[in-house]
Amino acid sequence: TAKIVDPFCAYVAVHDATLDPSSGMKYAAHFHTFLKYLAYENGSGDETNYEQVEPLAYMVLIECDGGPDHNLTFLSNQIALLGLFLIGCMDKLLATRGCPGLSYLNTAERPMSLLNYGISSLSLMLDPDTPEWLRNILSGVSTMKAVRNVIAQYDDVIKESISTLGRRLARLNKVTVDVGSDSEGSDEDSVPENTYLGFTIGDTVQKFFAFYGWFNGVISAIKRGNIKCFHVLYTDGDFEDLSRGEIDIITKESDITIGGEGFKFLKKFGRNYFNGVVRKILPNKKRVCEFNDGEHKQYSLKQLEGFATTINPTLAPQAMETQEDENEESSDDDADEVDGDEDEQEQEADSHAATKSAKKPTAMLSGNLLKKLVRVPLNMSLETHMENLKARPSAAEAYAAAMSYPRNIVENRFQDLELDGRPVVVMPYATEENVKVVTDALKEFDSSYDPKLRSKSQLRNMPFIEEFLTSPDHCRITPFTFELRMCDEQGCKICARIKRKIRTPDVEVDGYNLREEVLRWQDLPVPNPFDNDHYLPAKEARVHIDTKGVSLEALKQFIPTSKGDSEEQKAVKYSKTLDKGHSFAASKLRATVPCDSCGAVRCIFSDNDVDTKKGPSTIILERLVGQLENGYICGNPINEEGGLFVKMQIRCGDFIESQ
């Protein structure tokens, strides 16, 4: 017996936007899963899992808002919908979006008030069983961006800690060749020879150690036949065995001139050290540098020459060696101590603007964390400590597990709700495997597909996708609609590449041909010739378009724009008066926030520096950024606590601010 799914149920998916952010591709993958679920529930039930069925819909209509993940004018979202069309077995896909600021009229937005009711008076927390180390690195962070940064940093530091402990363990076990000895043991393969694989004993190398700095080394011995055949002794007394490939990598890195793109360096901010790398050289010769916490700053070549010699004395391998005996008692208080100068106040240029506030470390990361991790706990061997670190899940995995606890609570709340007597159905959010199904289909359709190509000017690099999106028989794009369809033409190359035929039956239904109706382009609004303030009803607009043969370009002219909206013009004029008296210079920039509608990055300013007498505090700024992560549209007012402000006259579609 066939099962019939109520089409008016509310279907909801819950996910953590911090490490699993939404995207157009994620939405396409999720919608494909949803279509398969409907097909399974409406099918015979022979399949054991809805993932095993194919969607049944002839035509799919999607209503979406204008956010960056939905905006139908963005090429990335158009390609994502094309991927959905390719794998969805549909003959027609029609996506529409509402006017900016009016997404509450969207059908999918209607259950939101009900869902908000479900989570009212609800407080959430991490899983009570969350490991203490994860709680420690998350303490003090208040925004999603900060959480992403500390998690990324932690995983890097864990890797470096394990590497450091491994070198220490190798020294304790005397696995490596003793420096200065002519041979060790009777194995002929371990007898060092003068030259091997193009390198000779005495050759010098230079290597950058994360959170340590640049160290000079010399190949002091060669173990022929071993993968890690080169024994390298560094100037600080540390040593390690490297393979030919590893030697090639560090040689390539050290060959990059100071200040060149890819050059790595160590920089001290306050009491902490951060890894930096030159990403771009600007026309003014400044270097845009990225740090391991995700921050960007600009430096001159002279500054980078100074950074090139920076070494972290508190983390130098010999400095970290308190005693070789792994059972030596260590004090937790000692582990927390960090040698170094007091917090520095430096004037440095941010990559977005020339702010004058010094960079501040976040949470217990970088140098402090590395120093703690390489200390062996009391009554534990070095090897056991290293294995315990290896056994830890990544910070991203641990965070995802911890967040599943509050997510399950929210899902259970939603499942208890009803909409007009129909239950709210909670579905799993799209996984990376689901996304891969979409991207694989795009790759099969056009082998040149590259998810990094996101601008209209790059579309020509994907010729078959470009052919589809520019074909008048297969694609139609307007400011508020995006349509894809199969055509009914014999010998169509595009349909042949899709590798399927039209599924919609060629039958009459209520006086209309079903196939023709499915494949018909969406009728666009037509002004009422007798009432300039209104449009013709849908049926009359269809008759007008068919009888008059109105072209697509002519129909686009009927679509209203904000430039022709007198009320919007009044609002912009009023916003300009609110902006008077504020300075929007780059030196006043304190933070940025993306618009939920157009995706453009907008600026947050203050007349006085952060943490100064008249300026906003760091806490106020972080609180505001956290609030705006939950929703901001160009031109919206903000809480101006602490003297923070935005440019009110700016609107979606305006250029990103620059100085």
N, C-alpha and C positions, 0 to 999 in steps of 0.2 A: 504494500500500500504506500503510495507516494505521501511524503510529508510536506506540508505546506507551511512555509515560514511567513509570519505576519510581516508584510513590507513596511508597516508603520512602527515597528519596534525601534527603540533607540539603541544603536550599537556604539560601544565606547571602548577605547584602548587607553591604558594608562602606562606612561613611561617616565623615566627620570631624565629631564632635559639637560642635566649637567654633563654627564658622560655619554648620553645617548640622545643627542639633540635631533630635532626634526629636520627634515630636508625634503625637497621635492621628490627625490628618488625614494626616500623612506615612505612617503605618502603613497607613491605609485605602487610600491611593493606591498604595502599594507592593504591598499584597495584591491589588489589582485587576490590577496589571501581572502579578503571579505567576499569577493565574487565567487571564489571557489567554495567558501562556506555556504553561501546561499544555494549554489548548485547542488551541493551535497545534501543540504536539508530538504531541498525540493525534489531530489532524485529518488531512485528506487531504494537506496539504502544498502546496496550490495557492497559498496566500498566500506572499508573499516576506518578510513580517515579522510577528512575533507581535502587534505593536501594531495590526495590521489586523483581527484576529479578535475575536469576542465570547466571553466565558466560557461554558462548557458545563455547569457544575455545577448540579444541581437544588437542592442543599442544601450549605451551607458551615458547618463547625464550626471555631471558632477557640478555641484555648487560650492564655491570656495570664496574665501575672503581675499583681500589684497596683500597679505603678508608676504615677506620674501620667499617663503616656502610654497606659496600658492600663486603669486603674481603671474598671470598668464602672459605678460609681456617679456618675462625673463626667459632667455634661451634655455637655461638649465632646467626650468620647469616644463618647458615645451618638449624637450627631449625626454624628460622623465615620463610625461604623458604619452609620448610616442612609444616608449618602452612598454607601458601598460597596454597600449593598443595592440602592439605586436604579440604579446603573450596572452591577451584577454579573450581571444577568439571572437571578438565583437566585429560587427560590420561598420559601426559608427560610434565615435566618442565625441561628446559635446561637453566642454567645460565652460562655465560662466562664472563671473565674479561680480560682486555688487559694487556700488560706488564707495569711495573711501569714507570711512567713518560710519557707514551704514550696514556693517556686517551683521548687526542684530536682526536684520530682515532676512538673512540667509536661513534656509530651512534647517540646516545642520546646527544653527545657533539656538534654535528654539528649546531644545532640552537643557540648555545651560542653566537656566534658573532652577530646574529640577535637580540637576547635579550639584549646584551650589547648596541647595537645601540638604542634600545628602551629606555634605562635608561641613555643614555649619556646626559651630561649637566643637570642632575637632582639633585636638593638638596631636602632633606627630613627633616621633623620635626615631633615632637609629635603632637597629636591632640591639636588644640588651646584651647579646653575646658578641657584639662588635669588639675585636681585639683592641687592647689598650694602645698599641702603637699607632693604629689608625685614628683613634680619638685624639692622640697627641698631635699628629700632623694636621688634623683638621681644626684644632683649637685656635681660635683667633681669626679664622677666615669667615667672611660674611657674604661673599658673592660667588656666583657660579664660576666666574673667570678665575677667582682666587683658588677655588677648590680644584679646578682643572690644573692650575699651575703647580700647586703643592703636590698633587698626585703624580704629575709628570716628573717633578723634581725628585720625589721620593724613590721612584723606580730607578732613576739614574744613579742616585746615591747608593742604593742597595747593591746595584751592579758593581759600582766602584769599590764598595766595602768588601764584597766577596773577593774581588780581584786582589785587594790589598792584603786580606787575611790569607789568601792563597799563596802570595809571595812570601809572607811571613812563615807560613807552615812549611813551604819548600825549604826555607833557610834552616828551620829547626830540624827538619828531617835530613838535611844535607843531601837533597836530591840533585841539586845543580852542581856543576863542576866548581871546585874550589878555585878562586881567583889566584893566578900565579903558579898553579901546579901544572906540570907538564903532562900528566896523565892521571887517570883514576880508574882502578879496576883492571881486569884483564881483557875486557871486551874490546876487540879491535875497532868496532864501530864507534866507540866512545872516545877513541884517541883523537885529540884535536889535530887538525892539519892546518897548514898556513892559509890555504884558499879553498873555498867551497861555494858553489852556486853563484860565482861572481863576486863574492865578498871575501875579504882578507882580515885575519886577526890584526887589530889595530885600527880598522876603519871606524870612523866616528859617526855617531847618529845623534839625532835630537828628537825628543818625543815630548808631546804635550800630555800631561796627566790631568784628568778632570779634577778640579778643586785643588790641584797641587801647583800647576804651572809648567813651564818649559824646563826640561832637564837635559844636559848633555851626557852622552854615554859613549862607550867604546866596546867594540866586539872583542872580548878578552879570551874567548875559547870557542871552538867549533866541535860539535858532536855529530860526526858524519853518520848519515843513515836515519837520524831521528827527525821527526817532523819539526819539532822546535829545536833546531840544530845550532842556533846562534846564541851564545851566552853573552849578555850585554851587562856591563857594569856601569852604573851611573855615578855622577860626581858626588852625590850625597851618601854613597855607600850601598844603596839599594841595587838589586840586580834582578834580572828575569831572563827566561829563555824565550826566544821568538822564532817563528817560522820565517821562511823566505817571503811568503805573502805578507806577513805582518811587518817585516822590514821594509818591503816595498811601500806599504801604506803610510808608515810614519815618515819614510823618505819623501814621499809625495807631499805630505802635509808640511814637512819642514822646509820644502822647496818654495812654498808660497811666501812671497816677500811680505815683510811687515806692512800691514795696511791693505794688502791685496784681498780680493774676494775669497772667502774661505779661511782667512787667517784666524787662528784661535789664540785666545789670551785669557789671563786671569785678572779680575778686577775686584778690589776690596770696597765694599760699601758698609760703612759703620764697622761692625765687628765680624761681618760675614764676607766670604769670598764667593764670587759667582763666575761661572764659565761664560765667556763671550766669543762670538764669531762674527767676522765682517760679512755682511750680506750684500751690501750694495755701495758703490762709490757714486756720490752725487756730483752734479756739474760744478758745485762750489768746492770740490775736493774733500768735503766731509764724508765720513764713512758711517753708514747706517749699520749698527751692530745689534745683534740679538743675543739676549742672555738666557740662561737655562730656565729662568722663571717665566719666559715668554715676553718680557719687557724689551723695548727697543730704545736705543739712544744713539746720538750722533757724536762722533769724536773726530778730531783732527789727526793727521798722520803723526804729528809730534807727540800727541797724547798716547797713541797706540805704541809708539816706540818705547815709551815709559812702561806701558802695561806689559810689553813683551818680556820684561825682566822681572815681573812680579812673581814671587814664590810665596806660598802659604807656609810660614814657619811652624804653625801649630799642627800642620798636617804632614810635614815632611816625614817620610818613613822612619827615619831614625828618631825624630822627636816623638813619634807616636809609640815607639818601643819603650815601654816603661821597664819591663824585665822580660827575659826570654821564657821564664817559668810561667806556664799558663795558669798555674794554680796560685800565683802571687795575688794577694788580696788587693782589690782596687776599691777606691772610695767613690760613691756616687757623687759626692760633692766635687771631687777632682774631675769627674767626667763632665761636669757642667761648666768647669772653668775654661775660659778662652782667653789666650793672651792676645793682646792687640791694643791699638790706640783707642781713644774715645771716639764716639760717633763723629764722622766727618760731615761738614756742611760744604758741599761743592755745587758750583753752578754748572749744570750740564744741560744740553739740549735734548729734549725728547724727540722721537722721530715724528711725532705729530705737531709739536710746537716747542718753542724755546722756554719751557718751564724752568723755574729757578729752585725747585724743591729737590732735596737730595733723595736718591733712591733708598728705599727702606726694605729690609728683608721681611719675608713673610713666614710666620710659624717657625718651628724648630727644624730648619732645612739647611741645605748646603753644608758649609764647614762645620757648624755645630753638630748637626745630625751625623755627618760622616765620622767625626771624632768619637761620638758616643757609640756608634755601631762597631767600630774597629776595636773597642775595648772589650776584653773577654770578661764576662760576669764571674763573680766569685764562685768557686767550687765547680767550674765548668772548663773543660779542655778547649783549646783553640779550635780543634777540628770539629768538636760538637757544636760550638758556637757558629762556626761557618756553615755547617750543615743545617742548623736551625734557620739561619738567614736564607739559605737556598730553598728551604721548605716553605717559607712564607709565600703566600700568594702575592701577586702584584697589587699595588695600591688600588689600581682600577678594578681588579677582580674583587678585592675585599670591600671596596666602596659599593660596588654593584650588589654584592650579597647583603651588605648592611641596609641598603635602600630598599631591598625587596620586602623587608618587614613593614615599613609604612605604606609601601605601594599595595601590599596585600590588604591592609586595613581599608584603604580607599576603595579598592576593588570590591571588597565585601560590602561596604556601605552602598556602592552603586548597585550591586546586585539585589539589594533589598528594596530598591525603588521601583515604582511603576509609572508609566506614562499613559494616561487614559486607559488604565486597566491592563496595559501590556507591560511585561517585564523589561527592565533595562538589561541588555545582553553585553557582558564584558568579554572582549576578545583579546588575545595576546597581540602585542605590538610587533611590527615587522622586525625580523632579525637580519643580520648581515647575510645569512644564507638566502633569505627572501629577496634582499636587494641584489644579490649576485644573479638571481634568475632574470631580473630585469636588465641588468648590465650585460649579461651574456647574450640576451636576445638582441640588444642594440649592437653588440660586437659582431654577432652573426649577420645582422642586416647590413652593417657597414663596418668592415674590418678596421677602418680609420677612426672609429669612435674612441674618444678620449674624454673622460669625465673632467679633465682639467680645462677643456675648451668650453668656456662659458659665455663669451661675448659674441655678438652678432657678426663682428668682423672675422671671427675664427670659424664661422660656420662652413666656409668654403673648404676647410681642411677635412671635412667629413662629407664627401661628395654625394653619397647616396642618401644620407639624412637631409642634406641641403636640397636634393632633388625632391624628396617627399614633402618637405615643409614649404617649398616654393611652387609645388604643383597645384594649379587651380582646380584640378579634378580630385585631389586627395586632401588638401588642407586649406582652411580659410581662417584667417586671423584678424580680429578687430580689437579695439582697446578693451572690450569686455567679454569677448568670446574666443574660444579656441576649438576648432573642429577638425577631426580626422575621420576619414572614411575610406572604405573600399570603393572602387568604381566598378561599373557594370560593363566595361569595355573589353572586347576580345583583344588578346595580344598585349595587354598592358604590362609593361616591364616592371613597374612598381609593385603591382599585385602579384606578379610572378616571383618577385624577390621576397614578398611576405610569405609565400608558399601556402596560401589557403584561398578558398573561394568564398563567395558570398553565401551566408547561411540563412539569411532571412527568406522565408517562403514567398514565392511570387503568387500571392493570393489576394482576393478582394475582401476587405473588412469594412463594414459600414459605408460602402460606396467608395472607399479609397484603396489603392493598391499598397499593401503592407510594405513591400520592398522599396517602392518609390518613396513612401513616407519616411522610412528609416534613413534612406540615403539622401533625403532632401536637406539642403542647407537650412540652418536656423534663420527664420524670418526676422530681420532687424526692424527696430521701430521706424515708423513713418509718421511725420507730422500731420496733424489734422488740418486740412486746408481751410476749414471753417472755424478753427479755434487754435490760435498760435501757441497757447499755453499748454496744449495737450497733444497726445499722439493718438493715432487711429487704434481702435481695438484690434486684437491679434488677427481675427478672421478677416477684417476689412484690410488690414495691412497686407495680408497674404494675397488677397485679390488684387490690390493695387500693384504689388510687386510683379505678379504674374501678367496682368493685363498691360501694364506700362513697360514691362521689361526693364525695371530699374537695376542698374549695375551695382556691384559691390562698392565701388568707389563713391558712387552717389549716395548709397545708404550710409556709408561712414560719415558723410558730411552732416547727417541728421543727428549723430550722436553728440550730446551736449558735452562741453568741456568746462573746466573751472575758469578758464580765461573769459568765457562768455557769460559767466554766472555773476550777476550784479551783486548778489548777497555775499558771495565769496570775495569779490573785489572790495566790498565794504569791510569785510573781516580783515583782509590783508592791510587795508589802510589804517584800521584801528590798531592792528598789531604793530605797525611801524611807529605809532605814537608811544606804545609801551616800550619799544626798544630804545627810544631816545634817552640819553643820559648814561647808557651802558657802552662800554668799550668791548669790542669783539676782536681785539688784537690777539695774535698768537701767544703773546706772553701772559695773557689772562686765561688761557685754556687750562682746565683742571682735569677733565675726563671726557670720554665720548660715550655715546649711546646709539645703537642702531634703531632706525624707524621700523616698526612692525608692519608698515604698509608697503613702503618702497625699498626698504633695506639700506638706505643711505645712512652713513655714519654722521651723526650730528654732535655738536660740541656743547659742553657745559663749561661756563665761565664763572669767574669771580674777580672782583676788582683787586682783592688782596690775596697774598699767597696763603696756601693751606697751612694751618697750625701757627699762624701769626696772630697778633693781638686782635686785629680787626677782620681777619680772614676766617673761613670755615675750618672746622677741625677735620682731621682724617676720618673720625667716626661719622660725622655728619655727611661727608662726601661719600663714604662707602655705603651708608644707609640709603642715600638718594639713588646711587647707582643700582643697588639691590632692588629698590622699588621700581625703577624704570625698566629693569629686566623683565618685569611682569607686564609691561605694556607702555609703549610710547609711540606717538605718531607726530610727524613734523608739524610744528606750530602749536603743539599742546603746551599749556602752562605747566610749570613744575613747582614743587615746594621750594621757595626761595630762602629757606632757613640757612643762616650763615652767610648770606649774600651771594648764593649761587644763582645763576640765571642762564637761560638759553635764548637764542634769537627767535622771537615770536613770529616774525613776518615770513619765516622760511616755510615752504610748502613741499609736499611730495613732488618730485620731478625737478626741483631746483638743484643747481650744482652743489656739490659738497663744498663746504666752506674751506677756504685756503687763504694764506697770507703770503 
